[in-house]
Structures are given as C-alpha cells and as structure tokens.
Amino acid sequence: MEDTERDVKNKIVVGAIGGDDARLATDREHDMPFLEAIRLYPTAVGWSIFFSLGVVMTAFDPQLLGNLYATPAFQRDFGYKFNDSFIISAAWQTGLGMGNPIGQVVGAFFAAYPMEWYGRKKTFGVCVILTAAFIFIQFFARSLPVLLVGELLGGLVLGTYVVVAPAYASEVCPIPLRGVLTSWVNLSFVMGQLIANGVIAGTSKLDNHWAYSAPFAAQWVWPVIILIGWPFAPESPWWLVRKERFADAEHSLRRLASATVDVKPTLAMIIETDRLEREMKTGTTYLDCFKPTNLHRTEISVGVYTIQVLSGIYLVGYAVYFFELAGLPVEKAFSMGVGFLALGFVGTCCSWVLLIHYGRRRIYNTGLAVLITLLLIIGILDCLPSYESNHGIAWAQASLMLIWNFVYDLSIGPVCFVLLCECSATRVRSKTIALATAVQAVVAIAMTVAIPYMFNPDEGNVRGKIGFFFGGLSMVSLVWAYFRVPETKGRTYEELDIMFSKGLKTREFAQYSVE
C-alpha cells in the first residue's frame, strides 16, 4: 500500500529532526528573555489573545445579569413590589444566576471531546456561531422563564471558551510567555465584566426595555469580530502532533513564530514530550485524569480553580448590588462597580510583572493570605454598632472591596489559569481543564443559590458580614494551597511530566534539577 501524501510529508519532517533538537529547544526556551520571546513569537501572542475573546463573552453575560438586578427598568418589568420599590425575588435571582454555571458544567465536559476530535480551532468557531444564535433568546425575552432558557442555553456554549482559551494559549507559546498568555484568560474575564458594567451603567438610566435589551444586544459584537479573524487562525501544534500530523504541526509553528526562528527543535520537543507521556500512560480520557500518574495534577487544577469561588469571586457579579445595599446611591453604586473592575484590570496587568520575576506558588499563597485579611476586616466593620447611622463605614467597606478585587486580580485570579495549564499533562490537558471548570461551576451553583438569600433585604440581609463567610473558606483554601501547590515556573512540559511522575513533595519542585 502506497503512503498517502501526508504520510510522506510526515516522514520528511521527522527525518529532518536531529537527536539533540529537543534538548536544544529546551535550553533555548530556558535562556530566552521575556522581551526576546515577544519579538520572536509575536503571532503566538496575537492568536492567544484572539482565542481569549471567547472568555470576554463568558464573563460579560453573568456580570450583565447581576447588574440588571439593580437596574430600575429591569426591576419594574421582571420583579415585584417590596417596600415601595421593585426587586427581583431571591428565588428568581438564584434560578437565573444558575443558568450560566449549570450550562458551564455541561458545556465544559462536552467541550473536551470536540477539542480532541476536531481541534481547538474548529471547536472555537462552531461555539461562537452557537453563541450568536442563543443571544436572540435573551434579547427578545420579556419574562423570567424565557430569560432563564436563554441563560441556560447560552451557558452551555460559554462554558467551552474557558476550556479552549487556556489550552490554546499554553500550546502556542514558549516558556517565557506562558505565564502572561495563560493569565490573559483572567484579564479577559475582567474585561468582559468591566465592559458589561460600563454598558449597563449607560443604559440603566433608560426607562424602557432598552435598559436591558441593549446590553443583551451588545453581546453580538464579539461573535462578529471573532468570525472575521477565525478562518486565519493556526491550529495548536501540540494537538497536531498528537494526531501525528507532523508536517501540519511544523507549518503551524512557523505561523506562530517570526521568520528567523528555527521551529524544528520546538517540534522535536513536542514530539518527545508526547512520546514520554505515551510511555507514562497518561492517557487521553476523563478516567485517566484520576490515575496515579495524573491524580496530583488533577487535584491542583481543580483546587486552584475552585478556590476562585471559595475566595469570593462571585461577589464581583453582585458588586453594584452590594454597594447599593450598603447604602450608596444607585448612580454612585454603578460608578463604584465600574471602578471595582477597572482596578481588577490594572491588577491583572501588574500580575504579569510578578509572574515574570516570582514563582507561582509565592504569588498564589501571599495573595490568598491578603484576601483573607481584607474579607475579615469587611465583616468586622459591618458589626460596628454605629453602622446604620455612619455612612462612612459603608464607604470604607466599598473601598475595601475595591482593594480586594485588585489583590485578587494581582494574584490568585491570573495565577490560577497558569497553574491549570502547567500542572496538567499535555495529552489530558483539555480534559483536566474541563474537569476543573465543571467542578468550579458546581461550587459556583451553590454560591449562586446562597448569595441572593444572604444578600437580599427580604432574606438574610447580611451585608458586609459575608466577609466572614468567604474569609473562613479562604483560610481553609490557604492551608490546602500551602501543602499541595508546587512551583512550576520556568519548566518545560517534559520536565513537569518527569517531576510529577517522581512524586516529588511540594517544596521539592522549586529546587529540583532534571537531568
């Protein structure tokens, strides 16, 4: 039987790779400065950011919904009267809020399959088309049940972007850029939330259905932008190697790097890492994520992602509502909400400096400790006897929330996505990220049920005392992170495979030398 054209090309490509090419690529990436990496891999940076636009959509939708609860026109059209004003009941807030995370659970699980069958690029394109279709339901919704259907169906697709974006970013860039580009996912979350706050701050003053219809319509901007650039995007070279499409992988690597870069050593390193993981039997299924080879890696990925919820990130969606309940005027509450996320944007950008110069473990644990302190102070302020009459306390709590969001996006927010990609084996990366996303979404569902009942004035009305709740959960999270999250900075995926396979203790990762 004659070889196919692809087989012939693969043989030519593999035959041109030298025995020392993989080691050459490893040494080159270890020695490459950050700015040099940007100069040599500009298109990898650009396409990584492009794939993260899906995450912007993922963040926009729930943030928009949380802010609509404080929008007078939405309250009047969808809520009921309570103490001379209109509110959305806690039950419906819970139901609507669960639409997105429930969809993410299912969407994240199923996204891993087409990502492995058809690749990152095709999966991304189909999901964007589906998102554009489901926005119609939200735009034309005039009742809570119809809106709930739109949130559920939209969430099914939105959950895929959080799996696609970090997996793609981690597979198209060299080591010096890996921390920044995978943490860009967190910046995309912040940008989506910030844009949603800005849009709703402008439309909330309208006295008709456009106060909420216009923000829903704004979501169509992202599919249009993405579908224009999507046909030109290169596929992940790691996925192509796993499919034994070596010639296509080499072509993809050439598109991701500048013309001066010799991509053959990088291709050799990818092939060698894939060969090593096959020998280690890391597997490619969800069940393989729980085998002894991958169990610790899966635990870290699930743990750091779930801690995002346990530390209080879902308060971001209720920030404007929190400021309003704390006693700030509606207009001031929306302004604080925009400032809240603007600081998060700045924090994520500042995190890149930390990621370049400091280890993931140090940034993560230090940031979590600071968040605990801020949450406990917010809770203590709410217990002061003069709270009701002293508006300065409400402003102090609001200011601490701003600082909290800055610290979150400076530390555990972006570092989470870096660890997700660096700790997962390449052959089960999409499955590991999907599993972590699904578990995080399940915990988010619990928070989505709890927060409205804790916050609403006709229910728990806990106000700032919620700081005690999330502060306590964060303390438990810090203990786990201290003993289980290792240092992964500056390691190739092959080196991490070896280190995890040896069962090193958490503190041994930083100093371990791979021969």
Order of alpha helices (4+ residues) and beta strands (2+ residues): alpha-alpha-alpha-alpha-alpha-alpha-beta-beta-alpha-alpha-alpha-alpha-alpha-alpha-alpha-alpha-alpha-alpha-alpha-alpha-alpha-alpha-alpha-alpha-alpha-alpha
